[in-house]
Structure formats: C-alpha cells, structure tokens
C-alpha cells in the first residue's frame, strides 16, 4: 500500500469520527436546549402566578377600604387594583389549554376564575329587575361566603357564574349601557347607611368572598408550579422534553386561535352584541387582548417582566431553538407576532363600540386575521421542531 493511500485512509477515518462526534454533540445540544426551555417555562409560570397572587392581595386591601369607607375615591382605587390584577392574569393565559394546573379537568380552577359571559341577574340587581340575584335573596341564601359562591358557580347553567374575575368586575362597575365608557355603578351600593340602594351589607360580603376565593385559587395554582410539586417534576423530567414542549406550543396555539381570535373577538364581531364582549362591564377588553397577546410572545421568547420590574430571561427559548432550525419560519413568526400586536393596538376604544362601526369592524377583522396567521405559524414551528400539535 503506498504512502498516499495510507494517508487518505487515515484522513477518512479521522474526519468520519469527527463528523460522528459533531453529530452526537449537536443532538446533545438540542436536547439540552429543549430541557432548558421547559425548565424555564415552569419557573416563569410560577413567577407569573405568584405576581397574580400579590396583585390580588392589593385588590383585597382596596376592596376592604371600599367597604369600610365607601366613596368615589375608594371605588376608583378598587377598580384600578382589579385592572392591574387582570393584566397579570392575561399575561398567564398562554399557560392554559393543555390540562395543566389551571385547567386540569379534575382539579383545575379556570372555570371558577374566568368564566363568561355572565348573567348579571344571577348575582345582583339589574336595570330590568331590582330584586334579582343572590345578593337580593337572603331567604334562599342567608349567608354569603366562599363556600356558597363556589358551590353555585355554573350549577344552574353556563352563564350562572358566581365567582371569578367577571363577578368582581360586575360588582365594581355594574352593567354597561354607555357608548363612551364602562359601567357606572355607584359607590353608594356599598354604603351601609344608605337607604336608597338595597342590601349593601350583603353586596359587601359578596365582594369580599369572591376576592377571597380567587386569591385561594391562584395560591393553589402557584403552589402546583413550585419546583418540588408533582406537576413540574414530571413536566421537567429528563426524556419528557418534547412532550412538554408540545404542551407549551399547544397552549399558546390554542389560546391564539380558539380563544383570543375566536371566542373573544370573532363571536362578538359576528353578533355585534355587547354581552359577547369578555370584559363587558369595565370595557377592559382591549387590554385583555393586548396582554393576552403579550403572553404568547413572552412564552415564545422565554422572557417575563415581574411586577417589581425585574426580568426573567431564559438562556434557551422556543425562539432561539427555532432560529437554529429554520430561520425563515423564525422570522415569519416574529413578524406575525408584531403584526398581531399592532393590529390589536389599532382597534379603537371601546371594543363594544368598535364591533358596531364600519371603521372599527375593519380593525377588529384585521386583528382576528393577524392572530390566526400567528397561530398557524405556531403549528409550523412545532412541525419544524419535530413535534405534532393540534389547535
């Protein structure tokens, strides 16, 4: 065998071994990135739910202040605390739709947290019936507490909602009959010395109980995401990376397509009905859309800004992993997310009037289409990563 041939054989063997080692290293790096994405997701979910709990504590304090000294100022402060709590809840919406701690079919509390549309007459008086609701029926419901409200929620039907954000929203704003803004419930509804409005003491008890209940629910959800709890231990376990990554992508994909662009926008767009607007008492729907969209972006990029303004940023994210796999899909999805955000921002306030006007409907339709395009690209992202999801 001549020297040249020997050198070629040795070189081929060397580079073959190097190539195999490089391929092996790439596989190991890919697995490591996926594990980091999943672990960071769990940590950010916990941080988000902890922040919601802290915001609810502020809401509870503002509710107590309203009840102790009813005034326009204390009512406005309670409304602001509700709004700030709602923002952090919307930032968590991408953690839904795959049977996780918030919406597990058996133990999940989502149905008690955010169900809508809500039949106002199930809770309190309405313009059409001054004696309606749990509050105005002491004979049937002598004691209003968290156990009563929890047991009644949707027991008589989907709209017989007694708990959650929208029950609190209704109690703070009342029905909305106005084109230029939200409902105008009077602070006198909580004035125990006022003889004009009925049952302010019972209404106060209801508002206290419903905020206590939502605080309890979010405390349980946060606890379920703690690192030593069973759900994250399984979610983050070695070998489960692709399964968990599939759940993450399913969550943001279903939220974008079925919930955000579907239930929250398309239904109201089609019916033009104010009752089909999610935050129909406070006119906060556009904020719901904005921060719900931000939830999708946060999860994709692995970033979250806490209520103290500190930012959690994962070293590896779905965004960074996708960039290494298919830069074209990566760039398309980032653009789609920006377009969805811009389209939501372009919808004129308030949403219940935007679905009525010609100009507003054009903007709403554009947002619906932008979010649907984003959802379709989330499915393509999963496929690119070797994962199949159905949204």
C-alpha positions as CSV (number, residue, x, y, z in Angstrom):
1,X,0.0,0.0,0.0
2,X,1.6,3.3,-1.0
3,X,2.0,6.2,1.4
4,X,-0.6,8.4,-0.3
5,X,-3.3,5.8,0.1
6,X,-2.5,5.2,3.7
7,X,-2.8,9.0,4.4
8,X,-6.1,9.1,2.6
9,X,-7.5,6.1,4.7
10,X,-6.3,7.7,8.0
11,X,-7.8,11.0,7.0
12,X,-11.1,9.5,6.1
13,X,-11.2,7.6,9.4
14,X,-10.4,10.8,11.3
15,X,-12.9,13.0,9.6
16,X,-15.6,10.3,9.8
17,X,-15.0,10.0,13.5
18,X,-15.1,13.8,13.8
19,X,-18.3,14.0,11.9
20,X,-20.0,11.4,14.1
21,X,-18.8,13.3,17.2
22,X,-20.1,16.5,15.8
23,X,-23.5,15.0,15.1
24,X,-23.6,13.5,18.5
25,X,-22.7,16.9,20.1
26,X,-25.5,18.5,18.1
27,X,-28.0,16.1,19.3
28,X,-26.9,16.5,22.9
29,X,-27.0,20.3,22.5
30,X,-30.5,20.1,21.0
31,X,-31.8,18.0,24.0
32,X,-30.1,20.4,26.4
33,X,-31.8,23.4,24.8
34,X,-35.2,21.8,25.0
35,X,-34.7,20.9,28.6
36,X,-33.7,24.5,29.4
37,X,-36.8,25.8,27.6
38,X,-39.1,23.5,29.5
39,X,-37.5,24.2,32.9
40,X,-37.5,28.0,32.3
41,X,-41.2,27.8,31.3
42,X,-42.0,26.2,34.6
43,X,-40.1,28.9,36.5
44,X,-41.7,31.7,34.6
45,X,-45.2,30.2,35.1
46,X,-44.6,30.1,38.8
47,X,-43.3,33.7,38.9
48,X,-46.3,34.9,36.9
49,X,-48.8,33.2,39.2
50,X,-47.0,34.5,42.2
51,X,-47.3,38.0,40.8
52,X,-51.1,37.5,40.3
53,X,-51.3,36.5,43.9
54,X,-49.5,39.6,45.0
55,X,-51.8,41.8,42.9
56,X,-54.9,40.1,44.4
57,X,-53.6,41.0,47.8
58,X,-53.6,44.6,46.8
59,X,-57.1,44.1,45.3
60,X,-58.3,42.6,48.6
61,X,-57.0,45.6,50.5
62,X,-58.7,48.0,48.2
63,X,-62.0,46.1,48.5
64,X,-61.7,46.3,52.3
65,X,-61.1,50.1,52.0
66,X,-64.1,50.5,49.8
67,X,-66.4,48.6,52.2
68,X,-65.0,50.4,55.3
69,X,-65.3,53.9,53.7
70,X,-67.4,53.9,50.5
71,X,-66.6,56.8,48.3
72,X,-65.8,57.5,44.7
73,X,-62.1,57.5,45.5
74,X,-62.2,54.1,47.2
75,X,-64.3,52.7,44.4
76,X,-61.9,54.0,41.8
77,X,-59.0,52.6,43.7
78,X,-60.6,49.1,43.8
79,X,-61.3,49.3,40.1
80,X,-57.6,50.2,39.4
81,X,-56.5,47.3,41.6
82,X,-58.8,45.0,39.6
83,X,-57.4,46.3,36.3
84,X,-53.8,45.7,37.5
85,X,-54.6,42.2,38.7
86,X,-56.3,41.5,35.4
87,X,-53.2,42.5,33.4
88,X,-51.1,39.9,35.2
89,X,-53.7,37.2,34.7
90,X,-53.8,37.9,31.0
91,X,-50.0,37.5,30.9
92,X,-50.6,34.0,32.2
93,X,-53.2,32.9,29.6
94,X,-50.7,31.1,27.5
95,X,-50.3,28.5,30.3
96,X,-53.8,27.2,29.5
97,X,-55.4,24.7,27.1
98,X,-53.4,21.6,27.8
99,X,-54.7,20.3,31.1
100,X,-52.1,22.0,33.3
101,X,-52.6,23.1,36.9
102,X,-55.0,25.9,35.9
103,X,-57.3,23.9,33.7
104,X,-56.8,20.3,34.7
105,X,-60.2,18.5,34.0
106,X,-60.4,17.4,37.7
107,X,-58.5,19.9,39.8
108,X,-58.2,23.0,37.6
109,X,-59.9,26.2,38.7
110,X,-60.1,28.1,35.4
111,X,-63.9,27.7,35.3
112,X,-64.2,29.4,38.6
113,X,-61.6,32.1,37.7
114,X,-62.5,33.4,34.2
115,X,-65.9,32.0,33.0
116,X,-68.1,34.3,30.9
117,X,-70.4,35.5,29.6
118,X,-72.0,36.2,33.0
119,X,-75.7,36.6,33.7
120,X,-75.7,39.7,35.9
121,X,-79.2,38.9,37.3
122,X,-77.7,35.7,38.9
123,X,-75.6,37.9,41.2
124,X,-77.3,41.2,41.8
125,X,-79.9,43.7,40.7
126,X,-80.1,44.7,37.0
127,X,-81.8,47.6,35.3
128,X,-84.7,45.3,34.5
129,X,-85.0,43.7,37.9
130,X,-84.1,45.5,41.1
131,X,-84.6,42.4,43.3
132,X,-82.7,39.8,41.3
133,X,-79.7,37.8,42.2
134,X,-78.0,36.0,45.2
135,X,-77.4,39.3,46.9
136,X,-81.1,40.2,46.9
137,X,-82.3,36.8,48.1
138,X,-81.5,36.5,51.8
139,X,-84.3,34.0,52.3
140,X,-82.6,31.5,50.0
141,X,-79.0,32.5,50.6
142,X,-78.9,33.8,54.2
143,X,-75.1,33.6,54.4
144,X,-72.8,34.7,51.6
145,X,-69.4,33.2,51.9
146,X,-66.8,31.5,49.7
147,X,-68.4,28.1,50.1
148,X,-71.7,29.3,48.8
149,X,-70.3,31.1,45.8
150,X,-68.0,28.2,45.0
151,X,-71.0,25.7,45.1
152,X,-73.2,27.9,42.9
153,X,-70.8,28.7,40.1
154,X,-72.4,27.4,36.9
155,X,-74.5,24.9,38.8
156,X,-77.6,26.2,37.1
157,X,-76.0,26.7,33.6
158,X,-73.0,28.1,31.9
159,X,-74.0,31.8,32.5
160,X,-75.0,31.3,36.1
161,X,-71.5,32.5,37.1
162,X,-71.0,33.4,40.8
163,X,-67.2,33.5,41.1
164,X,-64.1,34.8,39.3
165,X,-62.9,38.0,37.6
166,X,-66.1,38.9,35.9
167,X,-68.2,38.6,39.0
168,X,-65.8,41.0,40.7
169,X,-65.9,43.2,37.5
170,X,-69.7,43.4,37.6
171,X,-69.7,44.2,41.3
172,X,-67.2,47.1,40.8
173,X,-68.6,48.6,37.5
174,X,-72.2,47.3,37.2
175,X,-73.9,47.0,33.8
176,X,-72.6,49.0,30.9
177,X,-75.2,51.0,29.0
178,X,-72.8,53.6,27.7
179,X,-71.1,54.2,24.3
180,X,-68.3,56.3,25.7
181,X,-67.1,54.1,28.6
182,X,-67.7,51.4,31.1
183,X,-70.5,50.7,33.7
184,X,-71.2,53.4,36.3
185,X,-72.1,51.5,39.5
186,X,-72.3,53.9,42.4
187,X,-70.1,53.6,45.5
188,X,-73.4,54.0,47.4
189,X,-74.1,50.4,46.5
190,X,-71.7,49.7,49.4
191,X,-72.8,52.4,51.7
192,X,-74.4,50.6,54.7
193,X,-76.1,53.8,55.9
194,X,-77.7,54.5,52.5
195,X,-81.4,53.6,52.4
196,X,-81.9,54.1,48.7
197,X,-79.9,51.0,47.4
198,X,-80.8,47.6,48.7
199,X,-78.6,45.2,50.6
200,X,-75.2,47.0,50.6
201,X,-74.1,44.8,53.5
202,X,-74.8,41.6,51.6
203,X,-73.1,43.1,48.5
204,X,-70.1,43.9,50.5
205,X,-70.0,40.3,51.8
206,X,-70.2,39.0,48.3
207,X,-67.3,41.2,47.1
208,X,-65.1,40.2,50.0
209,X,-65.9,36.5,49.5
210,X,-65.4,36.5,45.7
211,X,-62.0,38.1,46.1
212,X,-61.0,35.7,48.9
213,X,-62.0,32.8,46.6
214,X,-59.9,34.0,43.6
215,X,-57.0,34.6,46.0
216,X,-57.3,31.0,47.2
217,X,-57.5,29.6,43.6
218,X,-54.4,31.4,42.4
219,X,-52.5,30.4,45.6
220,X,-53.2,26.8,44.7
221,X,-52.2,27.2,41.1
222,X,-48.9,28.8,42.1
223,X,-48.3,26.1,44.6
224,X,-48.8,23.5,41.9
225,X,-46.0,25.1,39.8
226,X,-43.4,25.1,42.6
227,X,-40.3,23.0,41.7
228,X,-41.0,20.4,44.3
229,X,-44.6,19.8,43.3
230,X,-45.6,16.7,41.3
231,X,-46.7,18.6,38.1
232,X,-43.4,20.4,37.4
233,X,-41.3,17.4,38.5
234,X,-43.0,15.3,35.7
235,X,-43.1,18.2,33.3
236,X,-39.4,18.9,33.6
237,X,-38.2,15.3,33.9
238,X,-35.5,14.1,31.6
239,X,-36.9,12.4,28.5
240,X,-40.1,14.5,28.6
241,X,-38.7,17.5,26.8
242,X,-40.6,17.0,23.5
243,X,-43.9,16.1,25.2
244,X,-43.7,19.2,27.4
245,X,-42.6,21.4,24.5
246,X,-45.6,20.1,22.6
247,X,-47.9,21.1,25.5
248,X,-46.3,24.6,25.6
249,X,-46.9,25.1,21.9
250,X,-50.4,23.7,22.2
251,X,-51.2,26.2,24.9
252,X,-50.2,29.3,23.0
253,X,-51.5,27.9,19.7
254,X,-55.0,27.1,21.1
255,X,-55.1,30.4,23.1
256,X,-54.3,32.4,19.9
257,X,-56.6,30.6,17.5
258,X,-59.6,29.3,19.5
259,X,-59.7,31.7,22.4
260,X,-58.2,35.1,21.6
261,X,-59.1,35.4,17.9
262,X,-62.1,33.1,18.2
263,X,-64.2,33.3,21.4
264,X,-63.1,36.8,22.4
265,X,-63.1,38.6,19.1
266,X,-64.9,36.6,16.3
267,X,-68.0,35.9,18.4
268,X,-68.5,39.5,19.4
269,X,-67.6,40.6,15.8
270,X,-70.2,38.3,14.3
271,X,-73.1,39.1,16.8
272,X,-72.2,42.8,17.4
273,X,-73.5,42.1,20.9
274,X,-72.1,44.0,23.9
275,X,-72.9,40.9,26.0
276,X,-70.5,38.9,24.0
277,X,-67.6,41.2,24.9
278,X,-65.5,39.5,27.6
279,X,-64.8,42.4,29.9
280,X,-68.2,44.0,29.1
281,X,-68.7,45.8,32.4
282,X,-65.3,47.6,32.7
283,X,-64.5,48.0,28.9
284,X,-61.1,46.5,29.6
285,X,-61.4,44.0,26.6
286,X,-58.7,45.7,24.6
287,X,-56.3,45.4,27.5
288,X,-57.3,41.7,27.7
289,X,-56.3,41.3,24.1
290,X,-53.1,43.2,24.4
291,X,-51.7,41.4,27.4
292,X,-53.1,38.0,26.2
293,X,-51.0,38.6,23.0
294,X,-48.0,39.5,25.2
295,X,-48.4,36.2,27.0
296,X,-47.9,34.4,23.7
297,X,-44.8,36.5,22.9
298,X,-43.4,36.0,26.4
299,X,-43.6,32.2,26.2
300,X,-42.1,32.1,22.7
301,X,-39.1,34.3,23.7
302,X,-38.7,32.9,27.2
303,X,-39.0,36.3,28.9
304,X,-41.2,37.7,31.6
305,X,-41.1,41.1,33.5
306,X,-42.3,40.7,37.1
307,X,-44.4,43.3,38.9
308,X,-41.2,44.6,40.6
309,X,-39.8,45.3,37.1
310,X,-37.2,42.5,37.3
311,X,-37.0,40.5,34.1
312,X,-36.6,36.7,33.9
313,X,-34.9,35.7,30.6
314,X,-34.2,32.1,29.7
315,X,-30.9,31.3,28.1
316,X,-32.7,29.0,25.7
317,X,-36.2,29.7,24.3
318,X,-38.5,28.4,21.6
319,X,-37.4,31.4,19.6
320,X,-33.7,30.7,19.9
321,X,-34.2,27.0,19.1
322,X,-36.4,27.7,16.1
323,X,-33.8,30.1,14.8
324,X,-31.3,27.3,14.6
325,X,-33.7,25.0,12.8
326,X,-35.5,27.2,10.2
327,X,-34.6,30.9,10.1
328,X,-37.4,31.6,7.6
329,X,-40.2,30.3,9.9
330,X,-38.5,32.0,12.8
331,X,-38.6,35.4,11.1
332,X,-42.2,34.9,9.8
333,X,-43.4,34.1,13.3
334,X,-41.7,37.1,14.9
335,X,-43.2,39.3,12.2
336,X,-46.6,37.7,12.8
337,X,-46.4,38.4,16.5
338,X,-45.6,42.0,15.8
339,X,-48.4,42.3,13.3
340,X,-50.9,40.8,15.8
341,X,-49.8,43.2,18.5
342,X,-50.1,46.2,16.1
343,X,-53.5,45.1,14.9
344,X,-54.8,44.8,18.4
345,X,-53.4,48.2,19.3
346,X,-55.2,49.7,16.2
347,X,-58.7,48.6,17.4
348,X,-60.5,51.8,18.6
349,X,-61.7,52.0,22.2
350,X,-64.1,50.8,23.5
351,X,-64.3,47.3,21.9
352,X,-68.1,47.2,22.3
353,X,-68.4,50.2,20.0
354,X,-65.6,49.0,17.6
355,X,-67.7,46.0,16.7
356,X,-70.5,48.3,15.7
357,X,-68.8,50.9,13.5
358,X,-67.6,50.3,9.9
359,X,-64.1,51.5,10.7
360,X,-63.9,49.6,14.0
361,X,-65.0,46.4,12.4
362,X,-62.3,46.6,9.7
363,X,-59.8,46.9,12.5
364,X,-61.2,44.0,14.5
365,X,-61.3,41.8,11.4
366,X,-57.6,42.7,10.7
367,X,-56.7,41.7,14.3
368,X,-58.6,38.4,14.0
369,X,-56.8,37.5,10.8
370,X,-53.4,38.5,12.2
371,X,-53.8,36.4,15.3
372,X,-55.0,33.4,13.2
373,X,-51.9,33.7,11.0
374,X,-49.7,33.8,14.1
375,X,-51.5,30.6,15.3
376,X,-50.9,28.8,12.0
377,X,-47.2,29.7,12.3
378,X,-47.1,28.2,15.8
379,X,-48.2,24.9,14.3
380,X,-45.5,25.2,11.7
381,X,-43.0,25.9,14.4
382,X,-44.0,22.7,16.2
383,X,-43.6,20.7,13.0
384,X,-40.2,22.3,12.4
385,X,-39.1,21.1,15.9
386,X,-40.4,17.6,15.1
387,X,-43.5,17.9,17.3
388,X,-47.1,17.5,16.2
389,X,-49.8,19.6,17.8
390,X,-53.5,20.1,17.1
391,X,-55.0,23.5,17.8
